[in-house]
Amino acid sequence: MRIGEIAALVGLTTRAIRHYHHVGLLPEPERRPNGYRVYSVRDAVLLARVRRLTELGLSLDEVRDVLMDDAGRDLADVLEELDADLARQAAEIEERRRRLAILLAAEPGETEASSPALAALFAQAPRTTSPAAAKDREHLTLLDALGVGGQQVYAALGPLAADPALLALYERLDALADAPTDDPRIPVLAADLVAAVPDEVFAAIPTEGRVVPGFREALLAEYAPAQAEVVRRVMEAFMRRSRG
């Protein structure tokens, strides 16, 4: 048989067969005086086996191991490794689909590139158009990307995020957008915000993180002056409680 004939017989391309020759997977057959390769039934059997093994997902190196005699590895060993690798890939795909399901369940415009734990936390929060709430989501997403926080912190924040009373606190913070920094509502709101955070949250948040110097000032600059004063007081209370 010529190369085109054996390729048609075993369901491969002539290019694939030439590649198998090139990488040493298939030995070169005898050639006719005109230079054409002459393939035997034995070659067809070997190529059919190569095709079957590659369709199972084996790499060409693994196929070569299986086809070797005493120096090679048993087919069962190679297939067990392949099965374990496929199981790992299936688990990774399932986890990615779970994360996508959380993001797809969110409202339009609320699908941040966050960890599964933070996405689950966001899914618990009531819908709101509060600018202060939107800032909190942005800041949490940034901290999540920096590796600050984690599943334990988000689990502790869950009851607070799901509490509709939190929306009233956001609305009070929004109301300070045009207020002066000596507004009497500032210390009261700061105290209420600190009181609303469960002790479990302060216990879960690590005192050492990957936040760079200057982040605190940059975060406060995101708010109007009176709002920034509230956030500053809350942050100072957090530092005292987390260290205590």
LOPA-902552 format. One line per field, with one value per atom (N, C-alpha, C): x, y, z; residue number from 1; residue in one letter. Coordinates in Angstrom, 3 decimals, padded with zeros to 6 digits. Layout:
# residues N
east	X;...
north	Y;...
up	Z;...
resi	NUM;...
resn	A;...
***
This chain:
# residues 244
east	000.846;000.000;000.881;000.425;001.091;000.532;001.169;000.802;-000.646;-001.095;-002.476;-003.463;-003.107;-003.996;-004.084;-002.957;-003.009;-003.656;-003.473;-004.121;-005.637;-006.146;-007.587;-008.089;-007.261;-007.664;-007.833;-006.909;-006.950;-007.601;-008.012;-008.708;-007.793;-006.587;-005.653;-005.319;-004.633;-004.174;-002.739;-002.365;-000.977;-000.019;-000.465;000.372;000.634;-000.397;-000.224;000.757;000.645;001.551;002.984;003.182;004.536;005.072;004.196;004.624;005.028;004.283;004.632;006.007;006.306;007.636;008.679;008.382;009.333;009.691;008.704;008.952;009.388;009.511;009.982;008.929;007.673;006.608;006.334;006.487;006.242;007.514;008.048;009.293;009.069;010.111;010.036;009.897;008.930;008.792;009.792;009.781;010.636;010.135;011.011;010.652;010.856;010.037;010.187;011.323;011.776;012.851;012.516;011.235;010.856;010.798;011.088;011.125;009.855;008.788;007.541;007.615;007.034;006.973;005.976;006.298;005.401;005.013;003.709;003.219;002.592;002.776;002.237;001.008;000.386;-000.743;-000.281;000.941;001.504;001.543;001.938;001.952;000.539;-000.441;-001.826;-002.314;-001.959;-002.336;-001.735;-000.473;000.206;-000.437;-000.733;-001.357;-002.761;-003.497;-004.835;-004.754;-003.738;-003.559;-003.180;-002.302;-001.930;-003.161;-003.976;-005.181;-006.103;-006.280;-007.173;-006.662;-005.358;-004.776;-004.834;-004.581;-004.650;-006.083;-007.040;-008.444;-008.862;-008.171;-008.425;-007.849;-007.002;-006.414;-004.955;-004.311;-002.895;-002.071;-001.013;-000.078;000.774;001.489;002.335;003.451;003.967;004.983;004.402;003.169;002.538;002.244;001.830;001.605;002.895;003.997;005.288;005.636;005.344;005.610;004.824;003.554;002.696;003.170;003.623;004.006;005.362;006.174;007.489;007.316;008.309;008.210;008.530;009.599;009.916;010.219;010.780;011.171;009.983;008.863;007.712;006.893;005.860;004.960;003.730;003.109;001.887;000.780;-000.055;-001.176;-002.072;-002.270;-003.143;-002.629;-001.296;-000.721;-000.952;-000.735;-000.923;-002.386;-003.295;-004.723;-005.176;-004.608;-004.965;-004.535;-003.346;-002.895;-003.798;-004.167;-005.059;-006.411;-006.931;-008.225;-008.150;-007.054;-006.890;-006.797;-006.097;-005.975;-007.321;-008.102;-009.431;-010.349;-010.224;-011.030;-010.683;-009.373;-008.955;-009.511;-009.428;-009.962;-011.465;-012.166;-013.622;-013.965;-013.179;-013.426;-013.179;-012.129;-011.835;-012.940;-013.429;-014.513;-015.777;-016.075;-017.261;-017.158;-015.969;-015.776;-015.935;-015.407;-015.561;-017.024;-017.763;-019.186;-019.969;-019.554;-020.230;-020.010;-018.770;-018.479;-019.241;-019.321;-020.071;-021.549;-022.095;-023.509;-023.803;-022.865;-023.049;-023.048;-022.121;-022.040;-023.239;-023.691;-024.841;-026.120;-026.187;-027.380;-027.456;-026.338;-026.318;-027.046;-027.427;-028.081;-027.084;-027.584;-026.679;-025.812;-024.531;-023.610;-023.016;-023.405;-022.905;-022.055;-021.539;-020.748;-019.260;-018.744;-017.333;-016.505;-015.229;-014.301;-013.781;-014.564;-014.221;-014.104;-013.621;-013.511;-014.905;-015.047;-016.367;-016.958;-016.111;-016.618;-017.171;-016.479;-016.970;-018.201;-018.218;-019.403;-020.623;-020.427;-021.526;-021.991;-021.047;-021.406;-022.241;-021.811;-022.564;-023.981;-024.100;-025.407;-026.385;-025.885;-026.753;-027.282;-026.589;-026.934;-028.201;-029.073;-030.263;-029.873;-030.711;-030.452;-030.620;-029.720;-029.793;-029.091;-029.520;-028.870;-027.980;-027.713;-026.907;-025.490;-025.028;-023.629;-022.637;-022.953;-022.050;-021.941;-023.056;-023.027;-022.199;-022.333;-021.550;-020.056;-019.680;-018.268;-017.777;-018.593;-018.203;-017.923;-018.782;-018.584;-017.267;-016.996;-015.758;-014.533;-014.602;-013.463;-013.249;-014.339;-014.215;-013.639;-014.048;-013.526;-012.028;-011.599;-010.166;-009.397;-009.878;-009.202;-009.165;-010.235;-010.293;-009.206;-009.026;-007.990;-006.592;-006.442;-005.155;-004.870;-005.859;-005.670;-005.926;-006.551;-006.888;-008.305;-008.484;-009.810;-009.803;-010.761;-010.835;-012.176;-012.329;-013.618;-014.128;-013.230;-013.654;-014.225;-013.581;-014.059;-015.418;-015.564;-016.823;-017.959;-017.638;-018.664;-019.140;-018.206;-018.578;-019.386;-019.109;-019.852;-021.231;-021.477;-022.735;-023.977;-024.130;-025.347;-025.531;-024.415;-024.511;-024.936;-024.334;-024.668;-026.123;-026.679;-028.067;-029.078;-028.622;-029.530;-030.052;-031.365;-031.903;-031.600;-031.334;-031.034;-029.753;-028.874;-027.634;-027.914;-029.003;-029.337;-029.610;-030.224;-030.506;-029.203;-028.175;-026.885;-026.217;-026.335;-025.805;-026.517;-027.814;-028.582;-028.166;-027.880;-027.416;-026.050;-025.191;-023.883;-024.037;-024.946;-025.207;-025.690;-026.464;-027.040;-025.980;-024.779;-023.706;-022.857;-023.290;-022.480;-022.135;-023.048;-022.816;-022.679;-022.476;-022.428;-021.017;-020.887;-019.557;-018.951;-017.663;-016.978;-017.284;-017.978;-018.376;-019.856;-020.452;-021.870;-022.070;-023.044;-023.250;-023.682;-024.085;-024.490;-023.284;-022.099;-020.912;-020.553;-020.333;-019.944;-021.017;-022.286;-023.380;-023.398;-023.265;-023.276;-022.053;-020.898;-019.688;-019.852;-020.414;-020.631;-021.627;-022.669;-023.674;-023.090;-022.229;-021.597;-020.671;-019.908;-019.014;-019.826;-020.916;-021.750;-022.425;-022.657;-023.362;-022.476;-021.164;-020.246;-020.070;-020.375;-020.232;-018.781;-018.611;-017.264;-016.522;-017.270;-016.629;-015.874;-016.348;-015.681;-014.315;-014.269;-013.003;-012.023;-012.543;-011.673;-011.129;-011.901;-011.502;-010.550;-010.626;-009.790;-008.373;-007.368;-005.983;-005.476;-004.669;-004.115;-003.019;-002.400;-001.365;-001.935;-001.823;-002.351;-001.407;-001.904;-001.079;-001.437;-002.130;-002.497;-001.264;-000.956;000.253;000.061;001.171;001.062;000.405;-000.435;-001.147;-002.533;-002.826;-004.152;-005.245;-004.998;-005.999;-006.361;-005.336;-005.590;-006.323;-005.946;-006.611;-008.075;-008.343;-009.718;-010.556;-010.022;-010.776;-011.042;-010.133;-010.313;-011.475;-011.984;-013.118;-014.422;-014.429;-015.658;-015.657;-016.852;-016.993;-016.426;-016.034;-015.355;-016.079;-017.369;-018.095;-018.168;-018.375;-018.410;-017.039;-015.986;-014.635;-014.354;-014.895;-014.703;-015.381;-016.555;-017.234;-016.391;-015.929;-015.142;-013.837;-013.218;-011.974;-012.200;-013.292;-013.590;-013.878;-014.562;-014.854;-013.556;-012.659;-011.392;-010.547;-010.534;-009.761;-010.349;-011.671;-012.326;-012.007;-011.979;-011.634;-010.230;-009.278;-007.905;-007.794;-008.512;-008.464;-009.057;-010.196;-010.864;-010.110;-009.549;-008.835;-007.544;-006.903;-005.668;-005.956;-007.155;-007.495;-008.003
north	-001.199;000.000;001.249;002.249;003.536;004.360;005.502;006.264;006.755;007.146;007.604;006.483;005.280;004.126;003.700;003.657;003.247;004.329;005.574;006.664;006.533;006.243;006.065;004.846;003.804;002.566;002.772;003.466;003.591;004.886;005.731;006.967;008.060;008.147;009.205;010.010;011.126;011.908;011.511;011.736;011.454;012.358;013.543;014.461;013.890;013.305;012.716;011.559;010.729;009.579;010.046;011.053;011.579;012.146;012.767;013.298;012.163;011.070;009.920;009.362;009.378;008.981;009.954;011.232;012.275;012.186;011.898;011.848;010.462;009.535;008.207;007.293;007.665;006.822;005.648;005.864;004.831;004.624;003.428;003.205;003.396;003.811;004.007;002.644;002.511;001.242;001.160;000.037;-000.112;000.820;001.151;002.030;001.298;001.604;001.075;001.801;001.274;001.958;003.398;003.695;005.065;005.987;005.447;006.258;006.246;005.671;005.637;004.615;005.010;004.082;002.968;001.774;000.627;000.161;000.290;-000.062;-001.453;-002.149;-003.492;-003.479;-004.638;-004.786;-004.528;-004.943;-004.697;-003.207;-002.403;-000.949;-000.423;-000.985;-000.558;-000.880;-002.071;-002.449;-001.470;-001.107;-000.187;001.196;001.668;002.978;003.008;001.901;001.831;001.908;001.287;001.335;002.751;003.389;004.768;005.666;005.502;006.324;006.080;004.824;004.511;005.130;005.052;005.582;007.113;007.755;009.215;009.699;008.954;009.326;009.223;008.360;008.259;009.449;010.205;011.376;011.251;010.163;009.995;010.898;011.449;012.214;011.253;011.794;010.933;010.302;011.025;010.425;009.247;009.393;008.299;007.125;007.424;006.355;005.600;006.342;005.696;004.763;005.200;004.343;003.044;003.176;001.991;001.036;001.589;000.757;000.087;000.625;000.005;-001.346;-002.188;-003.545;-003.539;-004.155;-004.298;-002.965;-002.021;-000.744;000.183;-000.154;000.723;000.535;001.364;001.281;000.504;-000.163;-000.891;000.079;-000.364;000.467;000.820;-000.123;000.129;001.292;001.360;002.450;003.799;003.835;005.082;005.514;004.549;004.885;005.337;004.765;005.212;006.659;007.010;008.394;009.319;008.878;009.677;009.873;008.810;008.906;009.889;009.839;010.772;012.208;012.401;013.747;014.259;013.387;013.793;014.117;013.354;013.631;014.997;015.327;016.646;017.751;017.547;018.554;018.715;017.599;017.668;018.450;018.254;018.989;020.478;020.819;022.225;022.855;022.125;022.644;022.850;021.907;022.026;023.251;023.505;024.676;025.961;025.981;027.171;027.402;026.329;026.468;026.968;026.528;027.003;028.502;028.946;030.372;031.168;030.637;031.319;031.408;030.358;030.366;031.486;031.721;032.807;034.154;034.323;035.593;035.791;034.699;034.814;035.117;034.731;034.985;036.432;037.164;038.550;039.440;040.607;041.580;042.109;042.599;043.173;044.274;044.241;045.237;044.899;043.770;043.401;042.139;041.804;040.577;040.920;041.101;041.393;040.123;040.330;039.203;038.948;038.280;038.072;036.587;036.298;034.912;034.336;033.008;032.401;032.828;032.946;033.318;034.738;035.665;037.044;037.148;036.422;036.421;035.905;034.881;034.352;035.392;036.146;037.206;038.277;038.702;039.711;039.221;037.918;037.364;037.437;037.494;037.566;038.968;039.983;041.367;041.809;042.559;043.095;044.064;044.155;045.071;046.506;047.372;048.774;049.627;050.875;051.829;052.792;052.486;053.360;053.508;054.747;054.943;054.428;054.568;054.081;052.564;051.883;050.429;050.004;050.744;050.421;050.574;051.599;051.785;050.611;050.168;049.025;047.795;047.555;046.410;046.544;047.737;047.963;047.739;048.246;048.116;046.666;045.952;044.542;043.735;044.069;043.381;043.613;044.847;045.157;044.398;044.425;043.721;042.221;041.716;040.301;039.960;040.817;040.588;040.671;041.478;041.621;040.481;039.641;038.527;038.882;040.054;040.467;040.008;039.334;038.806;037.305;036.804;035.366;034.812;033.506;032.857;033.036;032.975;033.120;034.507;035.530;036.905;037.068;036.549;036.719;035.948;034.799;034.038;034.821;035.493;036.298;037.522;038.051;039.219;038.857;037.569;037.149;037.663;037.469;037.951;039.456;040.202;041.658;042.050;041.404;041.742;041.439;040.401;040.005;040.775;041.567;042.307;043.558;043.675;044.877;046.157;046.049;047.242;047.918;047.157;047.744;048.817;048.644;049.637;050.997;051.008;052.282;052.982;052.205;052.798;053.379;052.666;053.210;054.509;054.530;055.742;056.921;056.660;057.739;058.250;057.322;057.747;058.535;058.116;058.847;060.267;060.408;061.710;062.712;062.259;063.157;063.651;063.405;063.749;065.231;066.092;067.542;068.175;067.365;067.878;068.339;069.249;069.669;068.600;068.707;067.684;067.764;068.826;068.903;068.583;067.945;067.588;066.644;066.905;066.059;064.634;064.377;063.020;062.093;062.685;061.882;060.912;061.367;060.414;059.378;059.768;058.833;057.727;058.099;057.103;056.204;056.764;055.951;054.906;055.337;054.397;053.317;053.694;052.707;051.705;052.179;051.279;050.285;050.768;049.875;048.855;049.306;048.403;047.349;047.664;046.733;045.572;045.772;044.730;043.685;042.422;041.373;041.213;040.824;040.597;039.551;038.583;037.525;038.082;039.201;039.803;040.343;041.053;041.603;040.505;039.389;038.271;037.578;037.607;036.890;037.689;039.020;039.842;039.886;039.493;039.521;040.947;041.180;042.516;042.843;041.795;042.000;041.597;042.468;042.162;042.637;042.608;042.991;044.380;045.181;046.537;047.424;048.142;048.945;050.250;050.868;052.178;053.181;054.021;054.999;054.558;053.252;052.762;053.421;053.567;054.163;055.569;056.367;057.738;057.745;056.829;056.761;056.357;055.428;054.997;056.152;056.901;058.019;059.103;059.254;060.268;059.948;058.712;058.336;058.954;059.433;059.924;061.447;061.992;063.399;063.617;064.845;065.073;064.510;064.758;064.269;062.741;062.158;060.698;060.107;060.763;060.284;060.299;061.280;061.340;060.158;059.775;058.600;057.356;057.185;056.001;055.973;057.145;057.198;056.720;057.141;056.728;055.229;054.736;053.300;052.511;052.960;052.270;052.280;053.393;053.467;052.533;052.484;051.560;050.114;049.841;048.482;048.103;049.020;048.718;048.457;049.232;049.035;047.689;047.339;046.100;044.871;044.948;043.803;043.534;044.610;044.435;044.016;044.388;044.032;042.623
up	000.000;000.000;000.000;-000.732;-000.698;000.445;000.744;001.927;001.872;000.680;000.567;000.812;000.399;000.559;002.020;002.715;004.115;004.974;004.572;005.304;005.214;004.018;003.847;004.604;004.665;005.333;006.837;007.476;008.939;009.401;008.462;008.840;009.339;008.804;009.157;007.914;008.114;006.977;006.640;005.414;005.037;005.808;006.130;006.914;008.302;008.926;010.255;010.199;009.175;009.062;008.867;008.044;007.861;009.174;009.974;011.267;012.205;012.172;013.007;012.621;011.328;010.898;011.445;011.358;011.744;013.223;014.076;015.521;015.979;015.064;015.416;015.996;015.854;016.387;015.452;014.172;013.169;012.356;012.344;011.583;010.084;009.423;007.972;007.289;006.373;005.645;004.490;003.839;002.655;001.555;000.657;-000.455;-001.782;-002.735;-004.087;-004.788;-005.891;-006.629;-006.984;-007.150;-007.501;-006.280;-005.061;-003.852;-003.026;-003.558;-002.815;-001.669;-000.520;000.606;000.301;000.807;000.657;002.058;002.383;003.722;003.716;004.835;004.982;005.887;006.012;006.934;008.368;008.667;009.989;010.293;009.312;009.486;009.735;009.028;009.209;010.615;011.120;012.484;013.488;013.285;014.194;014.148;012.937;012.804;013.406;013.232;013.817;015.334;015.909;017.357;017.808;017.047;017.371;017.356;016.314;016.223;017.415;017.795;018.912;020.214;020.440;021.679;021.722;020.580;020.565;020.739;020.232;020.417;021.884;022.638;024.079;024.842;024.175;024.812;025.155;024.769;025.056;024.149;024.734;023.921;023.100;022.112;021.290;022.114;023.120;023.990;024.762;025.234;025.963;025.040;023.815;022.835;022.575;022.469;022.232;023.394;024.634;025.797;025.714;025.300;025.233;024.139;023.017;021.881;022.058;022.973;023.200;023.878;023.748;024.297;025.783;026.195;027.607;028.273;027.520;028.112;028.316;027.749;027.832;029.088;029.217;030.348;029.930;030.904;030.616;030.216;029.302;028.867;030.042;030.951;032.093;032.935;033.120;033.905;033.229;031.926;031.186;031.223;031.055;031.065;032.440;033.501;034.849;035.070;034.589;034.692;033.884;032.701;031.863;032.539;033.144;033.821;034.990;035.753;036.877;036.383;035.257;034.702;034.211;033.577;033.113;034.292;035.391;036.580;037.158;037.159;037.645;036.757;035.438;034.517;034.692;034.913;035.104;036.357;037.439;038.675;038.478;037.724;037.450;036.612;035.628;034.789;035.616;036.508;037.358;038.261;038.807;039.661;038.855;037.641;036.797;036.451;036.176;035.863;037.078;038.275;039.479;039.662;039.405;039.517;038.467;037.255;036.200;036.552;037.176;037.557;038.542;039.475;040.436;039.724;038.793;038.065;037.145;036.509;035.610;036.371;037.650;038.449;038.929;038.810;039.258;038.255;038.736;037.874;036.844;035.690;034.683;035.282;034.953;035.474;036.819;037.391;038.718;038.672;037.518;037.372;037.437;038.658;038.835;038.690;038.359;038.292;039.701;040.519;041.914;042.204;043.416;043.844;044.068;044.058;044.306;045.638;046.681;048.004;048.000;047.338;047.291;046.402;045.285;044.423;045.182;046.011;046.818;047.837;048.406;049.352;048.659;047.473;046.731;046.404;046.133;045.775;046.943;048.176;049.351;049.601;049.082;049.405;048.670;049.347;048.674;047.564;046.547;045.446;045.920;045.494;045.878;044.831;044.762;043.861;044.649;045.904;046.756;046.218;046.012;045.587;046.623;047.898;048.944;048.899;048.642;048.530;047.325;046.218;045.020;045.295;046.064;046.423;047.266;048.199;049.032;048.180;047.182;046.301;045.533;045.029;044.289;045.174;046.403;047.305;047.718;047.975;048.325;047.163;045.937;044.761;044.612;044.872;044.802;045.867;047.106;048.193;047.925;047.323;046.985;045.974;044.978;043.966;044.577;045.639;046.297;047.265;047.488;048.413;049.855;050.097;051.457;051.760;052.847;053.184;053.017;052.288;052.068;052.475;052.287;052.504;053.927;054.918;056.305;056.557;055.998;056.163;055.492;054.272;053.542;054.213;054.781;055.501;056.719;057.407;058.569;058.159;056.970;056.475;055.942;055.695;055.088;055.774;057.098;057.770;057.661;057.708;057.575;056.168;055.165;053.777;053.465;054.082;053.808;054.640;055.598;056.487;055.782;055.556;054.898;055.665;056.982;057.768;057.308;056.637;056.133;055.088;054.337;053.309;053.922;055.108;055.775;056.160;056.548;056.877;055.634;054.509;053.261;052.875;053.049;052.704;053.574;054.851;055.728;055.293;054.824;054.322;053.024;052.161;050.917;051.214;052.288;052.632;053.067;053.359;053.794;052.629;051.414;050.240;050.186;050.617;050.547;051.928;052.952;054.325;054.677;055.646;056.119;057.023;057.277;058.060;059.553;059.994;061.400;061.591;060.588;060.686;061.879;062.737;063.926;063.596;062.379;062.007;061.828;061.647;061.342;062.470;063.706;064.751;065.046;064.927;065.194;064.147;062.883;061.818;061.913;062.196;062.322;063.418;064.547;065.647;065.273;064.548;064.131;063.135;062.249;061.279;061.978;062.938;063.678;064.457;065.072;065.867;064.994;063.720;062.839;062.392;062.461;062.000;063.104;062.828;063.851;064.298;065.554;066.076;065.259;064.688;063.901;062.699;062.176;061.022;061.428;062.558;063.020;063.384;063.900;064.253;063.011;061.913;060.702;059.822;059.874;059.000;059.549;058.738;059.211;059.382;060.415;060.636;059.630;059.077;058.053;056.701;055.714;054.390;053.313;052.084;050.943;050.452;051.292;050.898;050.986;049.922;049.864;050.630;051.074;051.715;050.781;051.350;050.541;050.130;050.318;049.926;050.764;052.079;052.966;052.487;052.166;051.703;050.363;049.482;048.181;048.340;049.278;049.504;050.046;051.021;051.590;050.545;049.594;048.548;047.626;047.678;046.851;047.348;048.590;049.206;049.326;049.475;049.812;051.217;051.577;052.861;054.090;054.219;055.389;055.375;054.201;054.094;054.428;053.954;054.231;055.730;056.447;057.889;058.574;058.088;058.631;058.385;057.146;056.794;057.587;057.764;058.536;059.960;060.583;061.957;062.028;061.023;060.998;060.847;059.976;059.771;061.040;061.751;062.995;064.046;064.109;065.055;064.684;063.385;062.930;063.379;063.205;063.570;065.071;065.869;067.321;067.707;067.097;067.460;066.946;065.739;065.185;065.936;066.445;067.209;068.643;069.114;070.502;070.621
resi	1;1;1;2;2;2;3;3;3;4;4;4;5;5;5;6;6;6;7;7;7;8;8;8;9;9;9;10;10;10;11;11;11;12;12;12;13;13;13;14;14;14;15;15;15;16;16;16;17;17;17;18;18;18;19;19;19;20;20;20;21;21;21;22;22;22;23;23;23;24;24;24;25;25;25;26;26;26;27;27;27;28;28;28;29;29;29;30;30;30;31;31;31;32;32;32;33;33;33;34;34;34;35;35;35;36;36;36;37;37;37;38;38;38;39;39;39;40;40;40;41;41;41;42;42;42;43;43;43;44;44;44;45;45;45;46;46;46;47;47;47;48;48;48;49;49;49;50;50;50;51;51;51;52;52;52;53;53;53;54;54;54;55;55;55;56;56;56;57;57;57;58;58;58;59;59;59;60;60;60;61;61;61;62;62;62;63;63;63;64;64;64;65;65;65;66;66;66;67;67;67;68;68;68;69;69;69;70;70;70;71;71;71;72;72;72;73;73;73;74;74;74;75;75;75;76;76;76;77;77;77;78;78;78;79;79;79;80;80;80;81;81;81;82;82;82;83;83;83;84;84;84;85;85;85;86;86;86;87;87;87;88;88;88;89;89;89;90;90;90;91;91;91;92;92;92;93;93;93;94;94;94;95;95;95;96;96;96;97;97;97;98;98;98;99;99;99;100;100;100;101;101;101;102;102;102;103;103;103;104;104;104;105;105;105;106;106;106;107;107;107;108;108;108;109;109;109;110;110;110;111;111;111;112;112;112;113;113;113;114;114;114;115;115;115;116;116;116;117;117;117;118;118;118;119;119;119;120;120;120;121;121;121;122;122;122;123;123;123;124;124;124;125;125;125;126;126;126;127;127;127;128;128;128;129;129;129;130;130;130;131;131;131;132;132;132;133;133;133;134;134;134;135;135;135;136;136;136;137;137;137;138;138;138;139;139;139;140;140;140;141;141;141;142;142;142;143;143;143;144;144;144;145;145;145;146;146;146;147;147;147;148;148;148;149;149;149;150;150;150;151;151;151;152;152;152;153;153;153;154;154;154;155;155;155;156;156;156;157;157;157;158;158;158;159;159;159;160;160;160;161;161;161;162;162;162;163;163;163;164;164;164;165;165;165;166;166;166;167;167;167;168;168;168;169;169;169;170;170;170;171;171;171;172;172;172;173;173;173;174;174;174;175;175;175;176;176;176;177;177;177;178;178;178;179;179;179;180;180;180;181;181;181;182;182;182;183;183;183;184;184;184;185;185;185;186;186;186;187;187;187;188;188;188;189;189;189;190;190;190;191;191;191;192;192;192;193;193;193;194;194;194;195;195;195;196;196;196;197;197;197;198;198;198;199;199;199;200;200;200;201;201;201;202;202;202;203;203;203;204;204;204;205;205;205;206;206;206;207;207;207;208;208;208;209;209;209;210;210;210;211;211;211;212;212;212;213;213;213;214;214;214;215;215;215;216;216;216;217;217;217;218;218;218;219;219;219;220;220;220;221;221;221;222;222;222;223;223;223;224;224;224;225;225;225;226;226;226;227;227;227;228;228;228;229;229;229;230;230;230;231;231;231;232;232;232;233;233;233;234;234;234;235;235;235;236;236;236;237;237;237;238;238;238;239;239;239;240;240;240;241;241;241;242;242;242;243;243;243;244;244;244
resn	M;M;M;R;R;R;I;I;I;G;G;G;E;E;E;I;I;I;A;A;A;A;A;A;L;L;L;V;V;V;G;G;G;L;L;L;T;T;T;T;T;T;R;R;R;A;A;A;I;I;I;R;R;R;H;H;H;Y;Y;Y;H;H;H;H;H;H;V;V;V;G;G;G;L;L;L;L;L;L;P;P;P;E;E;E;P;P;P;E;E;E;R;R;R;R;R;R;P;P;P;N;N;N;G;G;G;Y;Y;Y;R;R;R;V;V;V;Y;Y;Y;S;S;S;V;V;V;R;R;R;D;D;D;A;A;A;V;V;V;L;L;L;L;L;L;A;A;A;R;R;R;V;V;V;R;R;R;R;R;R;L;L;L;T;T;T;E;E;E;L;L;L;G;G;G;L;L;L;S;S;S;L;L;L;D;D;D;E;E;E;V;V;V;R;R;R;D;D;D;V;V;V;L;L;L;M;M;M;D;D;D;D;D;D;A;A;A;G;G;G;R;R;R;D;D;D;L;L;L;A;A;A;D;D;D;V;V;V;L;L;L;E;E;E;E;E;E;L;L;L;D;D;D;A;A;A;D;D;D;L;L;L;A;A;A;R;R;R;Q;Q;Q;A;A;A;A;A;A;E;E;E;I;I;I;E;E;E;E;E;E;R;R;R;R;R;R;R;R;R;R;R;R;L;L;L;A;A;A;I;I;I;L;L;L;L;L;L;A;A;A;A;A;A;E;E;E;P;P;P;G;G;G;E;E;E;T;T;T;E;E;E;A;A;A;S;S;S;S;S;S;P;P;P;A;A;A;L;L;L;A;A;A;A;A;A;L;L;L;F;F;F;A;A;A;Q;Q;Q;A;A;A;P;P;P;R;R;R;T;T;T;T;T;T;S;S;S;P;P;P;A;A;A;A;A;A;A;A;A;K;K;K;D;D;D;R;R;R;E;E;E;H;H;H;L;L;L;T;T;T;L;L;L;L;L;L;D;D;D;A;A;A;L;L;L;G;G;G;V;V;V;G;G;G;G;G;G;Q;Q;Q;Q;Q;Q;V;V;V;Y;Y;Y;A;A;A;A;A;A;L;L;L;G;G;G;P;P;P;L;L;L;A;A;A;A;A;A;D;D;D;P;P;P;A;A;A;L;L;L;L;L;L;A;A;A;L;L;L;Y;Y;Y;E;E;E;R;R;R;L;L;L;D;D;D;A;A;A;L;L;L;A;A;A;D;D;D;A;A;A;P;P;P;T;T;T;D;D;D;D;D;D;P;P;P;R;R;R;I;I;I;P;P;P;V;V;V;L;L;L;A;A;A;A;A;A;D;D;D;L;L;L;V;V;V;A;A;A;A;A;A;V;V;V;P;P;P;D;D;D;E;E;E;V;V;V;F;F;F;A;A;A;A;A;A;I;I;I;P;P;P;T;T;T;E;E;E;G;G;G;R;R;R;V;V;V;V;V;V;P;P;P;G;G;G;F;F;F;R;R;R;E;E;E;A;A;A;L;L;L;L;L;L;A;A;A;E;E;E;Y;Y;Y;A;A;A;P;P;P;A;A;A;Q;Q;Q;A;A;A;E;E;E;V;V;V;V;V;V;R;R;R;R;R;R;V;V;V;M;M;M;E;E;E;A;A;A;F;F;F;M;M;M;R;R;R;R;R;R;S;S;S;R;R;R;G;G;G
***
